[in-house]
Structures are given as C-alpha cells and as structure tokens.
Amino acid sequence: MNFASVRYSYEAGISRITLNRPEKLNSLTRSMMRELATALNLTQEDQARVLLIQGTGRGFCAGQDLSEHDFSQGTENIAFEQLIREVYEPVILQIQALNIPVVAAVNGMAAGAGASLALACDIVIATRSAYFLQAFAKIGLIPDAGGTWFLQRLVGNARAMGLAMLGERLSASDAQDWGLIWKCVDDEKFTAEVEALVRHLSTAPTLAMAHTKHSIYAASANTLAEQIALEAKYQGELGKTADLLEGVTAFLQKRAPSFSGK
Ligand code: LHQ
C-alpha cells in the first residue's frame, strides 16, 4: 500500500515500512507521521512476525521537516510540544509496544528525530557509510521523540552528553563500537544482510521475541527481583506454547525447528 510519503507492504510474515520522501532525505511531516502510524497498525492487521523500517534514497531520515513550520512571523505560533505529543510520541511508543521484532535498516544518515526513530527499533543495522547525527543542538533543540532516553540507555551519560551537545556525526562503525546499534555492514552487503535478518526473524518463535523485547526494555526500571519475576512470568507463558514444543522436539530429533509463531 502506498501513502503519499510512506510505503507499506506485507509478505510471508514480513511487514516493510519504507519512508519515501528521498528528495528531502525522508524528513518527517505531520502527515507522514500519521501515515507511519497507519502503517504500524497494518502490521498488526497482517499479523506480521517481523517489521522492517527503512528509507529510500541516500538517507534513512533527516528528522522533522524544518520547512513545515512558518518561522517568518517569529516563533509565537510554533507548537512543538503539541506536535511531539500528537504524532511522534504515539509512533515511538507503538514501535516499542509491538509484539514483534522491529528492525531499522539505516541506509544513510539518521538525523534528529530520524535518529530517534531508528533507535526506537529493536535491532538497528546500518550501512558502513551511514551516520547518526543529533542535529538538534545545531538548531537550538534537544534530542526528542525519545532521543535522550535512547542515548542515555544505549551509550551512557558521557557519550549521550557529547553526542547531544556537540551534534557531531557519529559514523555507523563508531555507533556499532559504542553499542548504539546492533551492527554496521559494508554497503554492498547491506541489502542481502538485512534480507537475511528479517527472513530469520520471520521464522523465529515470535512470542519469545516479543517477551524478550519487553523484558529487555523493562530491565532498566526494575530491581533484579522484579526482573526475575517478570522473566518467570513470561517463561511460564512460553512454556505452554507450540513453539517451545517444536523447539525442544526439533532439538531432540536433531533437526532444524519450524516455528509457527504460536
Ligand atoms: C530537509 C531536512 C529537514 C527539511 C534535509 N527538513 N528539509 C523537532 C521539532 C518538533 C517535533 C519533532 O522533532 C523535532 C526534532 C527534529 O527532528 S528537528 C530536525 C532535526 N534535523 C535536522 O536538523 C537535520 C537537517 N538536515 C541536515 O542537517 C542535512 O540535511 C543533513 C546533515 C542531514 C544531510 O546533509 P546533506 O547530505 O548535505 O543533504 P542536504 O542538506 O543537501 O539535504 C538534501 C535536501 O533535503 C535539501 O533540500 P534541497 O531542496 O535544498 O535539495 C534539504 O533542505 C532537505 N532536508 N533535512 N530536516
């Protein structure tokens, strides 16, 4: 399904959302964010087992479209809080709440809220030529759309502060070394590697993926005892699934498992 600036497709367990405004480096408008929210809902309707979010052209996403607002009359009528609460917050929270793994394929720069969008995803894979840019400081803003939350958790205070305050480009390979992203791969291998990754996840035990994701996100706010209890609760549920039965049976029969996601 094609919206004005977002493409959505589903096939064989894999939903793909493609930011499609390459002439503006996939920078985000209010209507584009709404299209993104609609596309996220479609992944649930399609009962996808993995979601891939990617960009067309030479960038992943350059953040909020800075030309969407009229600054010619000053900043009196600029309502960023409302914009963030109405369109960014639901999308970021929706990505994190999805009961499937979400992969960001960062094909080029990810700047501003575009970096936050990538970091909201569960697995971030980038081309070696890509970079991450906390562009906010350059225009008098702070990392938003979860930016401060993601940065602090992923790379710690020292690096989060440096990235956010200095607004220097972070190469994909440094992002990998710093633990900001899962990995970067050589540009020519990127498409094949992303495809292999999402295909693998589309045949993974989906409920275990969901519980893994939610456990890891919950960890930083939990005590050890709370986290062990949460793991026990999820493991209790997983202990009753068809996928566990298949996984254990396949192991004992020395064959590859065939998970249904149930
Ligand atoms: C753009 C943009 C863009 C519009 C490239 N907007 N046109 C704030 C407020 C409220 C709610 C939510 O969130 C936020 C947070 C934000 O995300 S604030 C915005 C943060 N992003 C930026 O500040 C990034 C601005 N862009 C850049 O600094 C550069 O474009 C980068 C470094 C990303 C890439 O540079 P280049 O490779 O040299 O490309 P370019 O600058 O030539 O861009 C290509 C075109 O894309 C160009 O249009 P044109 O018509 O001249 O060819 C740019 O104007 C347009 N574009 N980012 N965010």
Residues whose N, C-alpha, C, O or C-beta is under 5 A from the ligand:
A	BS01	LHQ	E23 K24 L25 S27 A62 G63 Q64 D65 L66 S67 F80 L83 I84 M109 A111 G112 A113 G114 A135 D144
